[in-house]
Amino acid sequence: MQNILEELSKIGIVPVIKIDDAEKAVPLAKALIAGGIPCAEVTFRTAEGEEALRRINAEVGDIILGAGTVLTTDQVDRAIDAGAKFIVSPGLNPKVVAHCIRNGIPIVPGCSNPSDIEQALEAGLGVVKFFPAEQAGGLDYIKAIAAPYTQVKFMPTGGINQSNIAKYLSYDRIVACGGSWMVGTDMVNLTG
């Protein structure tokens, strides 16, 4: 798990991709790599997410591929089978977290308050997603809740964009920032 998180930290941003047409997945992944962003979090928000992961995994070798919006252990298994190397969830579902840990699968669960963080720590995790970042108080809130949890790092997602990402990345407790602004639906539909 640590290797994946170190790689994401070097990149600094994780494009969160909602794919409605799996045909667009490979060209989009190649475009991300060409643009210097060799990672992607493909969400399970659509029926095409799993197939998109499968196609990217089969055809694009130099990408750190994750699955996002993973809500169940079945989705974890399907995502890993399709080629995901890490799992991201919007919240902290103890069953999903335990399943990932038991199977050696890197997971970054969503946490937006101290109780969530304590559950993540109890499970042995050191990196959590902070979601929805801007709506839940932004970087100031992250700094406030991070204070007592000195060993925890964050991957904020939600409301992160080109105008505020530098501010987030300037905080040494941020591993990377996730966001869909880099690959909006209009841009995804241009690929292919």
Backbone as a chain_set.jsonl record, in Angstrom:
{"seq": "MQNILEELSKIGIVPVIKIDDAEKAVPLAKALIAGGIPCAEVTFRTAEGEEALRRINAEVGDIILGAGTVLTTDQVDRAIDAGAKFIVSPGLNPKVVAHCIRNGIPIVPGCSNPSDIEQALEAGLGVVKFFPAEQAGGLDYIKAIAAPYTQVKFMPTGGINQSNIAKYLSYDRIVACGGSWMVGTDMVNLTG", "coords": {"N": [[0.834, -1.199, 0.0], [1.937, 1.223, 0.78], [3.748, 1.828, -1.289], [2.1, 2.501, -3.487], [0.84, 4.806, -2.475], [3.06, 6.452, -2.114], [3.838, 6.816, -4.769], [1.57, 8.164, -5.766], [1.813, 10.457, -4.245], [4.1, 11.613, -5.341], [3.12, 12.391, -7.798], [0.981, 14.075, -7.117], [-1.603, 14.864, -7.901], [-4.764, 13.351, -8.477], [-6.654, 12.39, -10.999], [-10.125, 12.181, -11.044], [-12.282, 10.133, -12.569], [-15.24, 9.868, -14.341], [-16.718, 7.599, -16.279], [-18.79, 7.248, -18.987], [-18.796, 5.885, -21.31], [-17.075, 3.181, -22.186], [-15.383, 2.996, -24.347], [-14.023, 5.349, -24.456], [-12.136, 5.241, -22.489], [-9.398, 4.204, -22.745], [-8.123, 6.013, -24.636], [-8.339, 8.323, -23.05], [-6.824, 7.667, -20.747], [-4.305, 7.42, -21.947], [-3.975, 10.053, -22.784], [-3.811, 11.358, -20.308], [-1.368, 10.334, -19.341], [0.357, 11.319, -21.337], [0.105, 13.963, -20.722], [1.533, 14.145, -18.406], [0.437, 13.062, -16.11], [0.339, 10.255, -14.71], [-1.776, 8.65, -13.556], [-5.014, 7.558, -12.405], [-8.29, 7.665, -11.089], [-10.884, 5.746, -11.534], [-14.293, 5.947, -11.41], [-16.941, 4.067, -9.839], [-19.407, 5.003, -10.43], [-20.876, 4.76, -12.689], [-22.306, 2.418, -15.05], [-20.314, 1.706, -16.758], [-17.865, 1.901, -15.508], [-16.38, -0.328, -14.418], [-15.722, -1.799, -16.753], [-14.247, 0.153, -18.059], [-12.004, 0.345, -16.351], [-10.965, -2.229, -16.778], [-10.262, -2.145, -19.505], [-8.368, -0.036, -19.59], [-6.403, -1.119, -17.907], [-5.622, -3.347, -19.45], [-4.569, -2.188, -21.759], [-2.99, 0.064, -21.242], [-0.022, 0.505, -19.874], [1.58, 2.12, -18.157], [0.314, 3.406, -15.938], [-1.023, 4.388, -12.81], [-3.604, 2.889, -11.541], [-6.71, 3.346, -10.112], [-9.773, 2.573, -8.35], [-12.711, 4.329, -7.78], [-15.4, 5.66, -5.699], [-16.223, 3.343, -4.486], [-18.324, 1.2, -2.889], [-19.023, -1.251, -1.804], [-18.008, -4.59, -0.76], [-18.158, -6.383, -2.859], [-17.871, -4.657, -5.069], [-15.221, -3.884, -4.594], [-13.857, -6.308, -5.098], [-14.539, -6.723, -7.795], [-13.384, -4.433, -8.931], [-10.629, -4.792, -8.401], [-10.217, -7.166, -9.789], [-10.604, -6.151, -12.313], [-8.35, -4.658, -12.622], [-7.655, -2.521, -10.96], [-5.42, -0.857, -8.745], [-5.626, 0.378, -6.362], [-8.123, 1.389, -3.962], [-10.737, 3.719, -3.52], [-13.034, 5.25, -1.407], [-16.106, 7.052, -0.766], [-16.847, 7.319, 1.87], [-16.209, 5.946, 5.175], [-16.562, 2.757, 5.284], [-16.735, 0.183, 7.427], [-16.777, -2.595, 6.743], [-15.913, -2.66, 4.073], [-13.363, -1.508, 4.324], [-12.114, -3.385, 6.078], [-12.213, -5.67, 4.456], [-10.537, -4.913, 2.329], [-8.075, -4.54, 3.704], [-7.666, -7.117, 4.743], [-7.194, -8.461, 2.375], [-4.937, -7.289, 1.394], [-5.174, -4.949, -0.108], [-4.686, -1.681, -1.153], [-6.427, 0.968, 0.37], [-8.212, 4.018, 0.472], [-10.207, 5.496, 2.472], [-13.072, 7.66, 2.699], [-13.109, 10.337, 4.946], [-14.399, 12.703, 7.167], [-14.383, 13.803, 9.631], [-13.239, 13.794, 13.103], [-14.06, 11.335, 14.336], [-14.328, 9.545, 12.178], [-11.645, 9.513, 11.335], [-10.446, 8.328, 13.547], [-11.551, 5.764, 13.393], [-10.336, 4.927, 11.024], [-7.643, 4.953, 11.809], [-7.746, 2.979, 13.795], [-8.155, 0.801, 12.175], [-5.709, 0.614, 11.07], [-4.892, 2.33, 9.087], [-3.159, 5.015, 7.447], [-3.57, 7.03, 5.676], [-6.17, 9.022, 4.559], [-9.074, 9.84, 2.656], [-10.285, 13.109, 2.329], [-13.398, 14.213, 2.262], [-16.441, 15.811, 1.427], [-14.095, 18.005, 0.33], [-13.876, 20.988, 0.001], [-16.513, 21.764, 0.598], [-16.752, 20.79, 3.164], [-15.184, 22.396, 4.725], [-12.619, 22.857, 3.833], [-9.05, 23.466, 3.484], [-8.34, 24.735, 5.901], [-9.982, 23.441, 7.761], [-9.047, 20.818, 7.477], [-6.446, 21.141, 8.494], [-7.092, 21.769, 11.139], [-8.411, 19.417, 12.1], [-6.378, 17.643, 11.698], [-4.449, 18.183, 13.564], [-4.456, 16.742, 16.187], [-3.929, 14.234, 15.224], [-1.255, 13.289, 14.35], [0.031, 11.422, 12.734], [-1.513, 10.979, 10.509], [-2.274, 11.331, 7.063], [-3.674, 13.104, 4.26], [-5.942, 12.87, 1.456], [-7.473, 15.056, -0.122], [-10.617, 15.577, -1.729], [-13.145, 16.905, -3.784], [-14.467, 19.725, -4.743], [-11.966, 20.666, -5.27], [-9.849, 22.425, -7.412], [-8.262, 24.1, -10.232], [-7.783, 26.615, -9.189], [-7.431, 26.381, -6.44], [-5.815, 24.222, -5.806], [-3.006, 24.403, -5.462], [-2.758, 25.604, -2.992], [-3.732, 23.577, -1.284], [-1.837, 21.536, -1.815], [0.404, 22.667, -0.737], [0.457, 22.088, 1.926], [2.041, 19.943, 4.09], [0.864, 17.568, 4.913], [-0.772, 16.629, 3.017], [-1.222, 14.111, 0.744], [-1.965, 13.818, -1.932], [-4.169, 15.446, -4.248], [-7.459, 14.789, -5.182], [-9.631, 15.032, -8.003], [-12.272, 15.943, -10.251], [-12.213, 17.966, -12.004], [-10.115, 18.047, -13.807], [-10.693, 16.251, -15.768], [-13.313, 16.572, -16.93], [-16.673, 15.684, -17.943], [-17.183, 16.773, -20.491], [-14.588, 16.931, -21.561], [-13.84, 14.232, -21.534], [-15.553, 13.202, -23.405], [-14.454, 14.222, -25.703], [-12.249, 12.674, -26.229], [-10.917, 9.844, -27.996]], "CA": [[0.0, 0.0, 0.0], [2.778, 2.401, 0.896], [4.325, 2.147, -2.589], [1.081, 3.196, -4.283], [0.654, 6.143, -1.913], [4.271, 7.225, -2.42], [3.759, 7.184, -6.187], [0.544, 9.205, -5.893], [2.376, 11.659, -3.633], [5.027, 12.208, -6.313], [2.314, 13.001, -8.861], [0.309, 15.19, -6.457], [-3.02, 14.981, -8.256], [-5.389, 12.111, -8.933], [-7.873, 12.678, -11.746], [-11.283, 11.342, -10.742], [-12.889, 10.012, -13.891], [-16.55, 9.217, -14.487], [-16.773, 7.143, -17.671], [-20.094, 6.783, -19.455], [-18.554, 5.081, -22.504], [-15.778, 2.521, -21.985], [-14.545, 3.235, -25.534], [-13.246, 6.569, -24.208], [-11.222, 5.037, -21.364], [-7.991, 4.058, -23.126], [-7.58, 7.287, -25.117], [-8.243, 9.261, -21.933], [-5.661, 7.27, -19.946], [-3.102, 7.789, -22.712], [-3.873, 11.518, -22.744], [-3.325, 11.717, -18.978], [0.06, 10.029, -19.299], [1.028, 12.283, -22.203], [0.072, 15.246, -20.023], [2.35, 14.086, -17.201], [-0.344, 12.589, -14.963], [0.202, 8.822, -14.942], [-2.661, 7.988, -12.602], [-6.434, 7.841, -12.581], [-9.272, 6.998, -10.24], [-12.095, 5.544, -12.331], [-15.363, 5.749, -10.444], [-17.978, 3.059, -10.032], [-20.685, 5.729, -10.487], [-21.597, 4.41, -13.914], [-22.254, 1.012, -15.443], [-19.121, 1.5, -17.577], [-16.645, 2.054, -14.72], [-15.615, -1.573, -14.337], [-15.174, -2.094, -18.079], [-13.206, 1.16, -18.316], [-10.819, -0.126, -15.62], [-10.459, -3.422, -17.457], [-9.626, -1.746, -20.767], [-7.15, 0.726, -19.294], [-5.428, -2.072, -17.375], [-5.15, -4.216, -20.524], [-3.93, -1.49, -22.878], [-2.138, 1.19, -20.834], [0.809, -0.068, -18.833], [2.29, 3.053, -17.279], [-0.626, 4.237, -15.192], [-1.446, 3.902, -11.501], [-5.036, 2.833, -11.761], [-7.521, 3.112, -8.928], [-11.227, 2.565, -8.496], [-13.332, 5.236, -6.829], [-16.81, 5.506, -5.365], [-16.412, 1.93, -4.181], [-19.228, 1.183, -1.742], [-19.265, -2.601, -1.297], [-16.897, -5.539, -0.939], [-18.287, -6.911, -4.214], [-17.243, -3.691, -5.969], [-13.775, -4.0, -4.386], [-13.392, -7.5, -5.816], [-14.679, -6.478, -9.238], [-12.4, -3.416, -9.315], [-9.297, -5.41, -8.39], [-10.223, -8.102, -10.919], [-10.515, -5.355, -13.543], [-7.023, -4.06, -12.742], [-7.387, -1.406, -10.035], [-4.323, -1.085, -7.801], [-6.038, 0.955, -5.095], [-9.56, 1.632, -3.82], [-11.116, 4.957, -2.84], [-14.465, 5.269, -1.116], [-16.525, 8.368, -0.288], [-16.96, 7.265, 3.325], [-15.488, 4.852, 5.816], [-17.407, 1.591, 5.519], [-15.852, -0.771, 8.098], [-16.705, -3.867, 6.017], [-15.075, -2.456, 2.883], [-11.989, -1.304, 4.8], [-11.608, -4.669, 6.581], [-12.043, -6.555, 3.297], [-9.328, -4.476, 1.623], [-6.904, -4.831, 4.536], [-7.519, -8.578, 4.794], [-6.719, -8.928, 1.078], [-3.737, -6.542, 0.989], [-5.555, -3.974, -1.136], [-4.634, -0.305, -0.647], [-7.712, 1.674, 0.412], [-8.244, 5.375, 1.016], [-11.618, 5.751, 2.744], [-13.463, 9.034, 2.965], [-13.247, 10.731, 6.348], [-14.599, 14.149, 7.237], [-14.444, 14.25, 11.023], [-12.336, 13.029, 13.962], [-14.519, 9.959, 14.571], [-13.933, 8.777, 10.997], [-10.196, 9.351, 11.365], [-10.112, 7.348, 14.582], [-11.873, 4.435, 12.845], [-9.282, 4.61, 10.055], [-6.443, 4.62, 12.583], [-7.996, 1.69, 14.442], [-8.004, -0.211, 11.129], [-4.312, 0.582, 10.657], [-4.657, 3.185, 7.924], [-2.474, 6.271, 7.717], [-3.992, 8.023, 4.686], [-7.619, 9.043, 4.358], [-9.641, 10.825, 1.743], [-11.112, 14.097, 3.022], [-14.453, 14.44, 1.281], [-16.103, 16.695, 0.315], [-13.088, 18.903, 0.906], [-14.243, 22.411, 0.085], [-17.812, 21.883, 1.244], [-16.623, 20.42, 4.58], [-14.349, 23.344, 5.455], [-11.376, 23.121, 3.122], [-7.738, 23.233, 4.08], [-8.327, 25.154, 7.307], [-10.596, 22.367, 8.545], [-8.11, 19.692, 7.471], [-5.376, 21.456, 9.446], [-7.649, 21.705, 12.491], [-8.636, 18.03, 12.536], [-5.113, 16.909, 11.608], [-3.574, 18.517, 14.688], [-4.249, 15.674, 17.163], [-3.624, 12.977, 14.533], [-0.008, 13.668, 13.68], [0.491, 10.402, 11.799], [-2.471, 10.842, 9.411], [-2.157, 12.174, 5.875], [-4.975, 13.285, 3.619], [-6.121, 13.024, 0.02], [-8.744, 15.765, -0.259], [-11.35, 15.516, -2.994], [-14.439, 17.576, -3.675], [-14.299, 21.177, -4.807], [-10.577, 21.007, -5.604], [-9.746, 22.83, -8.812], [-7.016, 24.778, -10.583], [-7.577, 27.848, -8.415], [-7.104, 26.143, -5.032], [-5.009, 23.018, -5.604], [-1.661, 24.742, -4.962], [-2.904, 25.854, -1.553], [-3.824, 22.271, -0.634], [-0.582, 20.795, -1.949], [1.46, 23.302, 0.061], [0.399, 21.529, 3.276], [2.831, 18.712, 4.043], [0.067, 16.401, 5.285], [-1.572, 16.251, 1.855], [-0.532, 13.16, -0.12], [-2.347, 14.207, -3.289], [-5.54, 15.948, -4.326], [-8.281, 14.191, -6.217], [-10.599, 15.955, -8.567], [-12.84, 15.657, -11.57], [-12.092, 19.154, -12.862], [-9.103, 17.807, -14.839], [-11.237, 15.363, -16.791], [-14.76, 16.724, -16.926], [-17.389, 14.892, -18.944], [-16.992, 17.349, -21.823], [-13.262, 16.531, -22.041], [-13.842, 12.791, -21.757], [-16.269, 12.952, -24.662], [-13.607, 14.625, -26.818], [-11.238, 11.66, -26.501], [-11.373, 8.715, -28.82]], "C": [[0.867, 1.246, 0.0], [3.374, 2.809, -0.449], [3.352, 2.931, -3.463], [0.933, 4.633, -3.784], [1.871, 7.025, -2.158], [4.254, 7.69, -3.868], [2.725, 8.29, -6.402], [1.052, 10.525, -5.322], [3.332, 12.37, -4.583], [4.273, 12.927, -7.422], [1.546, 14.203, -8.32], [-1.156, 15.364, -6.77], [-3.513, 13.638, -8.781], [-6.669, 12.491, -9.674], [-8.972, 11.673, -11.401], [-12.146, 11.326, -12.002], [-14.204, 9.244, -13.821], [-16.7, 8.886, -15.971], [-18.173, 6.632, -17.991], [-19.966, 5.865, -20.66], [-17.156, 4.488, -22.4], [-14.846, 2.694, -23.178], [-13.627, 4.446, -25.33], [-12.125, 6.359, -23.192], [-9.753, 5.006, -21.764], [-7.424, 5.357, -23.698], [-7.414, 8.324, -24.0], [-7.026, 8.938, -21.069], [-4.363, 7.649, -20.654], [-2.897, 9.298, -22.71], [-3.36, 11.988, -21.383], [-1.816, 11.483, -18.875], [0.847, 11.03, -20.139], [1.091, 13.663, -21.552], [0.851, 15.241, -18.714], [1.623, 13.648, -15.952], [-0.603, 11.09, -15.148], [-0.624, 8.094, -13.878], [-4.097, 8.379, -12.907], [-7.231, 7.056, -11.559], [-10.562, 6.927, -11.048], [-13.216, 5.177, -11.372], [-16.307, 4.623, -10.851], [-19.353, 3.738, -10.05], [-21.51, 5.371, -11.704], [-21.461, 2.922, -14.183], [-20.982, 0.689, -16.219], [-17.812, 1.56, -16.793], [-15.779, 0.81, -14.691], [-14.973, -1.915, -15.678], [-14.077, -1.093, -18.452], [-11.903, 0.767, -17.615], [-10.169, -1.291, -16.36], [-9.695, -3.035, -18.731], [-8.336, -0.963, -20.532], [-6.066, -0.223, -18.805], [-4.819, -2.923, -18.489], [-4.294, -3.482, -21.548], [-2.974, -0.366, -22.498], [-1.306, 0.733, -19.643], [1.348, 0.892, -17.794], [1.362, 3.972, -16.495], [-0.933, 3.576, -13.847], [-2.957, 4.014, -11.494], [-5.781, 2.492, -10.477], [-8.995, 3.095, -9.273], [-11.814, 3.444, -7.401], [-14.818, 4.998, -6.682], [-17.134, 4.031, -5.147], [-17.161, 1.843, -2.854], [-19.409, -0.183, -1.101], [-18.035, -3.479, -1.497], [-16.961, -6.179, -2.324], [-17.646, -5.954, -5.228], [-15.721, -3.707, -5.811], [-13.236, -5.149, -5.227], [-13.453, -7.305, -7.326], [-13.642, -5.473, -9.723], [-10.999, -4.01, -9.389], [-9.178, -6.388, -9.549], [-10.065, -7.364, -12.251], [-9.177, -4.632, -13.677], [-6.723, -2.897, -11.827], [-6.288, -1.806, -9.061], [-4.612, -0.481, -6.437], [-7.526, 1.27, -5.151], [-9.757, 2.943, -3.07], [-12.622, 4.9, -2.618], [-14.849, 6.638, -0.568], [-16.636, 8.45, 1.231], [-16.149, 6.113, 3.867], [-16.483, 3.749, 6.164], [-16.508, 0.528, 6.151], [-15.714, -2.11, 7.372], [-15.788, -3.752, 4.802], [-13.612, -2.304, 3.294], [-11.391, -2.629, 5.261], [-11.334, -5.64, 5.439], [-10.757, -6.193, 2.545], [-8.075, -4.833, 2.417], [-6.632, -6.336, 4.563], [-6.908, -9.124, 3.503], [-5.517, -8.147, 0.554], [-3.98, -5.512, -0.096], [-5.477, -2.567, -0.538], [-6.007, 0.354, -0.727], [-7.534, 3.032, 1.057], [-9.719, 5.707, 1.237], [-11.881, 7.227, 3.025], [-13.684, 9.278, 4.45], [-13.438, 12.238, 6.385], [-14.74, 14.658, 8.665], [-13.515, 13.383, 11.875], [-12.776, 11.588, 14.205], [-14.156, 9.058, 13.395], [-12.434, 8.49, 11.023], [-9.798, 8.309, 12.401], [-10.455, 5.93, 14.138], [-10.802, 3.998, 11.854], [-7.997, 4.211, 10.772], [-6.581, 3.257, 13.241], [-7.822, 0.539, 13.444], [-6.565, -0.303, 10.623], [-3.988, 1.438, 9.455], [-3.986, 4.492, 8.33], [-2.819, 7.378, 6.739], [-5.491, 7.894, 4.504], [-7.974, 10.09, 3.309], [-10.399, 11.823, 2.612], [-12.138, 14.561, 2.011], [-15.739, 14.84, 1.972], [-15.271, 17.875, 0.826], [-13.561, 20.351, 1.063], [-15.542, 22.603, 0.856], [-17.739, 21.599, 2.744], [-15.683, 21.336, 5.352], [-12.976, 23.593, 4.868], [-10.118, 22.849, 3.925], [-7.677, 23.657, 5.538], [-8.917, 24.074, 8.207], [-9.676, 21.153, 8.604], [-7.002, 19.937, 8.496], [-5.872, 21.336, 10.891], [-7.837, 20.259, 12.947], [-7.357, 17.201, 12.473], [-4.255, 17.091, 12.854], [-3.409, 17.379, 15.695], [-3.833, 14.34, 16.54], [-2.367, 13.168, 13.69], [0.474, 12.662, 12.649], [-0.402, 10.268, 10.566], [-2.156, 11.831, 8.296], [-3.482, 12.128, 5.129], [-4.872, 13.333, 2.098], [-7.471, 13.72, -0.178], [-9.308, 15.679, -1.673], [-12.694, 16.192, -2.765], [-14.247, 19.077, -3.621], [-12.869, 21.616, -5.073], [-10.537, 21.352, -7.092], [-8.444, 23.599, -9.036], [-6.767, 26.039, -9.759], [-7.202, 27.592, -6.954], [-6.177, 24.959, -4.779], [-3.624, 23.326, -5.038], [-1.698, 24.981, -3.454], [-2.947, 24.525, -0.797], [-2.471, 21.556, -0.653], [0.567, 21.422, -1.16], [1.496, 22.776, 1.495], [1.051, 20.143, 3.261], [2.065, 17.447, 4.439], [-0.873, 15.955, 4.152], [-0.727, 15.328, 0.982], [-0.729, 13.554, -1.577], [-3.762, 14.747, -3.209], [-6.257, 15.238, -5.462], [-9.245, 15.22, -6.766], [-11.062, 15.561, -9.95], [-12.662, 16.832, -12.522], [-11.083, 18.949, -13.991], [-9.652, 17.035, -16.017], [-12.762, 15.392, -16.756], [-15.388, 15.931, -18.062], [-17.205, 15.446, -20.341], [-15.64, 16.964, -22.41], [-13.206, 15.043, -22.35], [-14.493, 12.491, -23.099], [-15.484, 13.396, -25.883], [-12.589, 13.549, -27.186], [-11.812, 10.576, -27.388], [-11.01, 8.884, -30.182]], "O": [[0.569, 2.215, -0.698], [3.498, 4.001, -0.731], [3.736, 3.909, -4.104], [0.903, 5.569, -4.582], [1.726, 8.226, -2.388], [4.614, 8.829, -4.162], [2.979, 9.243, -7.138], [0.752, 11.591, -5.859], [3.368, 13.599, -4.621], [4.731, 13.951, -7.928], [1.466, 15.237, -8.984], [-1.887, 15.957, -5.978], [-2.78, 12.895, -9.435], [-7.659, 12.871, -9.048], [-8.761, 10.462, -11.463], [-12.663, 12.354, -12.44], [-14.266, 8.125, -13.312], [-16.796, 9.781, -16.811], [-18.674, 5.708, -17.351], [-20.907, 5.148, -21.001], [-16.163, 5.207, -22.513], [-13.632, 2.551, -23.031], [-12.576, 4.546, -25.963], [-11.253, 7.217, -23.052], [-8.942, 5.718, -21.173], [-6.341, 5.774, -23.288], [-6.463, 9.106, -24.007], [-6.275, 9.841, -20.699], [-3.43, 8.144, -20.022], [-1.761, 9.768, -22.642], [-2.558, 12.919, -21.315], [-1.081, 12.336, -18.379], [1.883, 11.533, -19.703], [2.017, 14.434, -21.802], [0.833, 16.232, -17.984], [2.128, 13.836, -14.845], [-1.642, 10.7, -15.68], [-0.215, 7.051, -13.368], [-4.364, 9.381, -13.569], [-6.886, 5.927, -11.21], [-11.249, 7.933, -11.223], [-13.106, 4.213, -10.614], [-16.448, 4.282, -12.025], [-20.355, 3.105, -9.719], [-22.709, 5.646, -11.75], [-20.602, 2.251, -13.61], [-20.608, -0.479, -16.328], [-16.75, 1.297, -17.358], [-14.571, 0.887, -14.916], [-13.799, -2.284, -15.725], [-13.091, -1.461, -19.09], [-10.827, 0.845, -18.208], [-8.951, -1.318, -16.539], [-8.608, -3.55, -18.989], [-7.33, -1.201, -21.2], [-4.922, -0.134, -19.251], [-3.618, -3.192, -18.468], [-3.393, -4.074, -22.142], [-2.221, 0.112, -23.346], [-1.823, 0.591, -18.535], [1.552, 0.498, -16.645], [1.601, 5.176, -16.403], [-1.082, 2.357, -13.762], [-3.512, 5.112, -11.445], [-5.51, 1.474, -9.839], [-9.409, 3.542, -10.342], [-11.453, 3.315, -6.231], [-15.421, 4.236, -7.439], [-18.181, 3.54, -5.569], [-16.697, 2.344, -1.83], [-19.895, -0.275, 0.026], [-17.144, -3.164, -2.287], [-15.92, -6.488, -2.906], [-16.955, -6.398, -6.145], [-15.002, -3.557, -6.8], [-12.274, -4.983, -5.977], [-12.527, -7.679, -8.046], [-13.08, -5.637, -10.806], [-10.265, -3.754, -10.343], [-8.147, -6.434, -10.219], [-9.47, -7.885, -13.194], [-8.892, -4.055, -14.726], [-5.634, -2.329, -11.903], [-6.231, -2.949, -8.607], [-3.926, -0.789, -5.462], [-8.114, 1.4, -6.225], [-9.042, 3.24, -2.113], [-13.384, 4.548, -3.519], [-14.016, 7.318, 0.03], [-16.53, 9.533, 1.807], [-15.487, 5.393, 3.12], [-17.154, 3.797, 7.195], [-15.607, 0.018, 5.485], [-14.635, -2.703, 7.386], [-14.982, -4.645, 4.538], [-12.727, -2.901, 2.682], [-10.271, -2.964, 4.874], [-10.331, -6.354, 5.456], [-9.983, -7.075, 2.172], [-7.119, -5.37, 1.858], [-5.488, -6.766, 4.421], [-6.193, -10.126, 3.526], [-5.119, -8.319, -0.598], [-3.098, -5.234, -0.908], [-6.126, -2.288, 0.47], [-6.669, 0.305, -1.764], [-6.814, 3.187, 2.044], [-10.406, 6.145, 0.314], [-11.013, 7.943, 3.525], [-14.37, 8.507, 5.122], [-12.719, 12.973, 5.707], [-15.16, 15.793, 8.892], [-13.052, 12.341, 11.41], [-11.928, 10.699, 14.272], [-13.722, 7.924, 13.597], [-12.005, 7.366, 10.766], [-8.907, 7.496, 12.155], [-9.733, 4.99, 14.466], [-10.404, 2.833, 11.842], [-7.34, 3.244, 10.386], [-5.636, 2.468, 13.244], [-7.397, -0.555, 13.814], [-6.237, -1.193, 9.838], [-2.921, 1.291, 8.86], [-4.219, 5.008, 9.423], [-2.421, 8.528, 6.929], [-6.016, 6.796, 4.319], [-7.267, 11.078, 3.114], [-11.091, 11.416, 3.545], [-11.804, 15.219, 1.026], [-16.093, 14.264, 3.002], [-15.73, 18.645, 1.669], [-13.628, 20.86, 2.182], [-15.649, 23.512, 1.678], [-18.56, 22.101, 3.512], [-15.408, 21.08, 6.524], [-12.242, 24.454, 5.354], [-10.126, 22.106, 4.907], [-7.018, 22.993, 6.338], [-8.402, 23.825, 9.298], [-9.537, 20.527, 9.655], [-6.661, 19.045, 9.274], [-5.146, 20.855, 11.761], [-7.459, 19.912, 14.066], [-7.263, 16.163, 13.128], [-3.423, 16.238, 13.163], [-2.268, 17.07, 16.037], [-3.43, 13.421, 17.253], [-2.429, 13.202, 12.461], [1.256, 13.018, 11.768], [-0.069, 9.507, 9.658], [-1.821, 12.991, 8.538], [-4.302, 11.234, 5.339], [-3.87, 13.77, 1.532], [-8.49, 13.059, -0.378], [-8.577, 15.704, -2.663], [-13.298, 16.069, -1.699], [-13.907, 19.634, -2.577], [-12.585, 22.813, -5.1], [-11.121, 20.652, -7.919], [-7.626, 23.726, -8.125], [-5.622, 26.479, -9.652], [-6.702, 28.499, -6.288], [-5.79, 24.721, -3.635], [-3.122, 22.567, -4.209], [-0.775, 24.602, -2.734], [-2.271, 24.368, 0.22], [-2.019, 21.038, 0.368], [1.592, 20.776, -0.938], [2.476, 23.001, 2.206], [0.641, 19.273, 2.493], [2.601, 16.348, 4.301], [-1.662, 15.024, 4.316], [0.353, 15.71, 0.532], [0.226, 13.615, -2.352], [-4.466, 14.532, -2.222], [-5.725, 15.107, -6.565], [-9.627, 16.163, -6.074], [-10.334, 14.928, -10.715], [-12.93, 16.709, -13.717], [-11.182, 19.606, -15.028], [-9.144, 17.144, -17.133], [-13.412, 14.363, -16.573], [-14.714, 15.555, -19.021], [-17.083, 14.675, -21.294], [-15.535, 16.699, -23.608], [-12.583, 14.639, -23.332], [-14.031, 11.623, -23.84], [-15.811, 12.991, -26.998], [-12.115, 13.508, -28.321], [-13.027, 10.417, -27.509], [-11.315, 8.029, -31.013]]}, "num_chains": 1, "name": "protein.A"}
